[in-house]
Amino acid sequence: MDYRDQPATVNHVARVAQRLKRDGLLKRRAWVFPLARQKHWTAAVVNFPSKQVFFVDSLQSLRPQFVARVWTVLEVVSQTLRREPFNFSGWRHGSLGRKSPRQPDYFNCGIFPILLARCLHHGVQITRGWSQEDLDEQRNLITLELLEGQVLSFRT
């Protein structure tokens, strides 16, 4: 969403979309936009099956301007790849606010976008709160996945 410390322009987003088009960008299940501001990590999500764009923060803040930027990215990508406006009928957008999962402290936010992406990948709901032990276990799992070179699934 940012490019060289400045807000991304429409042309920049269009160039990125062109570069990624062979990957079926608009056919993905979801997009996750991590955001780091003032040493705090959050994320916005585009969930295609549920037709939702929402902002999630483990300290439960709201960022309507970030959601609006993600909404605009959808339009730019559609115009670039499909040469037509994005069909927003039936779509909802906003921030989860107090419904967001909570972190147990003020320094464990960095793992949050990774956990969010992991839950989207596995098609499960992210839990509402974590203990320090939960986060340590997740870090160990992410380390194992990096070493194995694949996202591990525990579904049977």
ABEGO torsion letter per residue (X at the ends): XBBGGBBBBAAAAAAAAAAAAAAGAAABABBBBBBBBGGBBBBBBBBAAAGBBBBBBAAGBBBAAAAAAAAAAAAAAAAAAAGBBBBABGBBBEBAEAABBBBABAAAAAAAAAAAAAAAAAGBBBBABBBAAAAAAAAAAAAAAAAAGBBBBABX
